[in-house]
Amino acid sequence: MKAMIFAAGLGTRLKPYTQTMPKALVPVAGVPMLEILIRHLQRNGINDILINVHHFAGQVIEFIRQNNNFDANIIISNEEDLLLDTGGGLKKAAWFFNDRQPFLVQNVDVISDVSYSNMLDFHKSNSALATLAVCSRETSRYFLFDEQMQLCGWENTQTAEIRMARPDIQNLTKNAFSGVHIIDPSIFELMDKDGKFSIVDTYLGLAATNKIMGYKHNPDNWVDMGKPQELIKAEIILGKLNSLER
């Protein structure tokens, strides 16, 4: 399985760290986030990796070079001219996923014990266009799923905005997105936008006629390192995961 790492973001929540470096190189227990994720992917048998870059892009490119590409096939998708957001960044990388096989996408600031193999099995068994790792935790934005964990809508509890892809479905459950996707490359043929756009908009636009599934995981060993206060929690979870993987 190939993978894409979303690493182009401005990292505004991680200031002051990201005033002098990209979010991808902010260290956790002395190791840059990007290296943590690359090595995690490699331990799971994933060595074909595309990384998108924008904020301090040159630092990321030099970091990869200095580490000899981590002995992997690492490709840079450069968005220095225009930050394309998650949907646009993914569409720009479509050429890389040319083997007709499902591929993994993960945010660089996520540490997790989500089982890629189990998630891939779930994705294939449901013949899904995309599968999103989700869990029950408190946040301000939720994906809404039916009883079969098929995506039906999205809700922002702070603004009270609700967007429905399948408004006729009842008994919906709220789940928080965990920044890990498995996607079938046929999605690129269905993307009708160009330039900068969100993958969330794409999923909601496609969910009415395509299977966008939610894969539930345990939130205990998961952290979004987007805020400075989360870095300490990330060190604890990283230590637990490293112990499990030894």
Secondary structure by P-SEA (a helix, b strand, c coil): ccccccccccccccccccccccccccccccccaaaaaaaaaaaacccbbbbbbccaaaaaaaaaaaaccccccccccccccccccaaaaaaaacccccccbbbbbbbccccccccaaaaaaaaaaacccbbbbcccccccbbbbbcccccccccccccccbbbbccccccbbbbbbbccbbbbbcccccccccccbbbaaaaaaaacccccbbbbbcccccccccccccaaaaaaaaaaaaaaaac
